[in-house]
Amino acid sequence: MTTQKLTGGQMVVDFLIREGVEKVFAIPGHGNTALLDAFVDRADEIELVPAMHEQGAAHMADGYYRASGKIAAICTSIGPGATNTLTGLATAFADSMPMLLITGAVHTYMENRGVLQEIDRPHGNNFPRMVEPVVKRWWQPSRLEQLPVALAQAFNTMHEGRRGPVLVDIPQDLQAEYGDYTPDTGARRPATRATGDPAVIAEAARLLAGAKRPVIVAGGGVIHAEAAAELMAVAEHLGAPVTHSFQGKGAFPADHDLYAWPCGDMGSIPGNGVTRTADVILAVGCRFSDRITSSYRPGVTFDIPDTKLVQIDIDGFEIGRNYPVEVGVVGDAKTSLQSLQDALADLGPGRDYRSTEYFAELQDLKAQWDEHLRPMRTTDYLPMTNSRAMVEIRKALPRDGILVTDSSNPANQAFNEFPIYGPKTNIVAGGFSGIGFGVPAAIGAQIGAPDTPVLAMVGDGSFLQTGTEIATAAMLGVPLVIVVLNNGGWEAIKDLQISLFGEEREIISGWKNLDGTPYFADITRFAQSLGCSAERVEDPEKLADAIERAFATPGPVIIEAMSAHELPWTEMHPTGWWDITVPAYHGEVRDDYVAQRGF
């Protein structure tokens, strides 16, 4: 390859193009002006997508990857432009999503002088130390010849093992100065996947083949590894019900007869029913967080170690982290499941599971769950329940359409009652559970999957955090649909306060005007003011039609669905337990909490 004279900014742009990066979600500032200028001459090869806030830019890049499987970059300025990305980075880090953050930094010759927007204590140019806990690795080159090496290592780091975000913090003078640049000609990454030890996989196969009540718990690692087909093959061979974590939703189709719905505190009757009584559990790419384990309370969701655990994970740190394992396999989910299926086949044919009592029991538990959900799903109560809204949304969202949620009631209820049929069609901030993820992530998802219908279902609290990003959607004509369930407050927390401490203890979660009347943001007019089509829907019978019209409308459409804001109509459907602490002065309520906690 011929050596060229390029600025640092030109090197970055060329490197991104060579790595196949198509989108860079960006906000301009004085700290990245020289870098952004280098994109002008390559605009036909790589696109800068404007965001309204750096948190939104990070969530867009995250949603883009989750929908498309393609890595995006984020480019921001120095100081607050950089620090505003932290929540987005933490969300991606918790869920093992790769993204490249490129930030402007202090000129090398002015470092540690406290120049505008420099974080200079206790160390000059110190932003990377702020971001260090939520990236896999960071680089801050001080000489121009270090920049291509840093970028190459950044892509290696994002791709290897357990994926995640990285940071390259580039001083402003390096962005603007010429240096010698020789593009790579050789490969820098392996072409193979890390497969688990064959002897250990054979041991796992023997244990699973002898199980009478096997269960599979699918985590986000299954979707990362594109291992849904391999997961199904193992499940059908064993006749094992399949449940999942927040990130694992979509790894197994909701209309498969072995689907058991989710487990955990916001799990389901069948999900918790089969995990609690399993004799062997196969967990794949799953962290066993408090949310799917009922805060580790024995016998509620899991009964490990009485239940034997086989765990497959790309990250050896997760093996046995929260539960002891009978067999632990460190390896890629796809190739390890392929090897497990081969080992199972060597031991004998698959089970005729549909004729077993275990299968009949699963179908009965699923029927119980359907009956449990039915009242909230079918009611005509106004304002509409979230459950009823989700029934109507599912009618209008095509089977392969992408649902995006973030946190709180919409995400929790979608987790345990919204049917999802395939990988990458359920996007949620499962690990960090940051409210405000939904809207920008949906924009990124729609940009990443332009031919797939994308619908964000968020609450008004979430929308008011990052809803300004719809300006980007309006400018670019991004054709997504956003359903805002407007209940006038932080309903999940309000219900939690009331259920734990009593109605008189609710504080700041139900929004009120000075005169004490309820406050509801006018989401429809706000969306229209930013150039989006929008309408308010109050009758749930009209919601599916409104969504179908929205999908047929060019550009972004916001549907403000007025939703229930009083118990019992706002209740979710927990079947497990979540450790939410109760102050010691709450008497019997505290005593009951301590008794359930067990210490």
Secondary structure, DSSP 8 states (H G I E B T S, - for coil): ---EEEEHHHHHHHHHHHTT--EEEE---TTTHHHHHTTGGGTTTSEEEE-SSHHHHHHHHHHHHHHHS---EEEE-STHHHHTTHHHHHHHHHTT---EEEEEE--GGGTTS--TT---SSSSS-HHHHHGGGSS-EE--SSTTHHHHHHHHHHHHHHSSS---EEEEEEHHHHHSEEEE----S--S-SS-----HHHHHHHHHHHHT-SSEEEEE-HHHHHTT-HHHHHHHHHHHT--EEE-TTTTTSS-TTSTTB----STT--HHHHHHHHT-SEEEEES----HHHHTTT-TTTS--TTTSEEEEEESSGGGTTSSS--SEEEES-HHHHHHHHHHHHHHH-----GGGSHHHHHHHHHHHHHHHHHHHHHH---SSB-HHHHHHHHHHHS-TT-EEE--SHHHHHHHHHHS---STTSEE--TTT--TT-HHHHHHHHHHHSTTS-EEEEEEHHHHHHHGGGHHHHHHHT---EEEEEE-SB-HHHHHHHHHHH-GGG--SSB-B-TTS-B----HHHHHHHTT-EEEEE--GGGHHHHHHHHHTSSS-EEEEEEB--STTTT-----S-------GGGHHHHHHHHHHHT-
